[in-house]
Amino acid sequence: MTEVIRYIIRLLTGDNQENTWEKIGYTSDPEQMANYRIVIQPSGFFDEGTYGTNQSLPQLPLKLWEDVPILFGQGTTSMQGETLILHADLVAGTYFLISRYEEMVRPKVRDSHGRFPGRESLPYKAGFIDRPIIEEWGAQLRQVMRSQGIEVADPPSEIRKVYLTHDVDQLAHYRRTRGMLGGLLRGIKRKNERKLALKSYFGGVIFDPWYTFPYLYKLDTELQQKLGKDRCEIITFIRSGGGRKKEDKPVSNLAHPDYKLLLKYTRRKKVSIGLHTSYEAGIRPRLVEHEKRLLEAFTESEISYNRNHFLNNREPADMQALVAAGITDDFSMGYADIAGFRLGTCRPVQWIDPHTRKLTPLRLHSLAIMDVTLSEKRYMFMNAHDALQYCMSLVETVARFNGEISLLWHNNTVEKNASLYHRDLYRDLLNFIHDK
């Protein structure tokens, strides 16, 4: 656990602090406490007989440290000699959130797709799903450090990085025979749809209403030019496997000219490509490596980014499979049913395997906002105005803590004639980020 504890303390004190974390200890041993300026008092979360049991889960309502909720310990301080003792167990709280510990302890709490529901999560139930609580702990810890004569600076109030991401769940609407025939049938009542179906099927994918990548990439690159490539990255996640489950239909045929056209266009726009592991791979993680090899053969490039289809990651086996396959960064860490900060932070973190309690090289990125999460009736069911206001508040929060924000917009939600508001919402949201 020593490596994990050091990592968490560095995360709390700030990414750019030089060895200030060495002045902070995590111990209950009075003799050891004198070695540090500040000691975070362990709450017993990691104790044998407690860890991994329901007894280890935080109890609601949560206690407060100043005005910030804490998961473990007490929101008080005391002095032992010249050492300040912080009784709020920030180490256990951070570990709980970034390792997705509660999902390990509550394995039967899953939706119909095997996902841990956001509304079952502690951050949602405790009311801080839209607050990166780890950043708030870090800000208060730095205040305590300064009170103890430790020079430590707060990060600048600006967005560190924006990830504009798009999952290709279905490349086109009418390019397959079944889709075209469905369009013709619906075209009996809606003549415009009949025209669209015929034009797409016989004219080419660029005429399909779901082939919206020119629109998306135009907005994306405008923001990227404003922020710079180091602060704004565009990623398109492409599925290369699946097929047995209905959720993987239609199967992605990477040999089809439509996919080759997308790849060519994506390369021309200098957009990064990530693996969109199939729904089936979420159930059978051993398929991840095979799907990665297929996508690498298609793109003739090394793939290091991943996002699970349906966000149906099932830790820890899926995470371990990503590491084994050579994936360095995963962008699946969002809830389908609620927007916000699943990991309790707006910074990328190294995944801690809660079964082995070991730090891994896999970086996790919170998915703060997904288009359909905002609009679907079974999820947040927001109107356009409320969705924009909520998204802007998340962006402002990320800027406050110098974090990163990851957005997921699907190509089929921004078609011109869609009844959904996502086309305009995406444009307005990127303009808001542009002006921050």
HELIX and SHEET records of a PDB file:
HELIX    1   1 THR A    2  THR A   13  1                                  12    
HELIX    2   2 THR A   20  LYS A   23  5                                   4    
HELIX    3   3 PRO A   30  MET A   33  1                                   4    
HELIX    4   4 ASN A   54  SER A   56  5                                   3    
HELIX    5   5 LEU A   90  ILE A   98  1                                   9    
HELIX    6   6 TYR A  101  VAL A  105  1                                   5    
HELIX    7   7 GLY A  118  GLU A  120  5                                   3    
HELIX    8   8 LEU A  122  LYS A  125  1                                   4    
HELIX    9   9 ILE A  133  SER A  147  1                                  15    
HELIX   10  10 THR A  177  ARG A  186  1                                  10    
HELIX   11  11 LYS A  191  GLY A  203  1                                  13    
HELIX   12  12 VAL A  205  PHE A  207  5                                   3    
HELIX   13  13 PHE A  213  LEU A  227  1                                  15    
HELIX   14  14 LYS A  246  ASP A  248  5                                   3    
HELIX   15  15 PRO A  257  ARG A  268  1                                  12    
HELIX   16  16 TYR A  279  ILE A  283  1                                   5    
HELIX   17  17 PRO A  285  LEU A  287  5                                   3    
HELIX   18  18 VAL A  288  THR A  299  1                                  12    
HELIX   19  19 HIS A  309  LEU A  311  5                                   3    
HELIX   20  20 ALA A  317  ALA A  325  1                                   9    
HELIX   21  21 ASP A  371  SER A  375  1                                   5    
HELIX   22  22 ALA A  384  ARG A  400  1                                  17    
HELIX   23  23 ASN A  411  THR A  413  5                                   3    
HELIX   24  24 HIS A  422  HIS A  434  1                                  13    
SHEET    1   A 4 ILE A  24  TYR A  26  0                                        
SHEET    2   A 4 ILE A  38  ILE A  40  1                                        
SHEET    3   A 4 THR A  83  ALA A  88  1                                        
SHEET    4   A 4 GLY A  73  GLN A  80 -1                                        
SHEET    1   B 2 LYS A  63  TRP A  65  0                                        
SHEET    2   B 2 VAL A  68  ILE A  70 -1                                        
SHEET    1   C 9 VAL A 349  ASP A 353  0                                        
SHEET    2   C 9 LYS A 358  SER A 366 -1                                        
SHEET    3   C 9 ASP A 329  MET A 333  1                                        
SHEET    4   C 9 TYR A 305  ASN A 308  1                                        
SHEET    5   C 9 SER A 272  THR A 277  1                                        
SHEET    6   C 9 CYS A 232  ILE A 238  1                                        
SHEET    7   C 9 LYS A 161  VAL A 168  1                                        
SHEET    8   C 9 GLU A 404  LEU A 408  1                                        
SHEET    9   C 9 ILE A 369  MET A 370  1                                        
END                                                                             
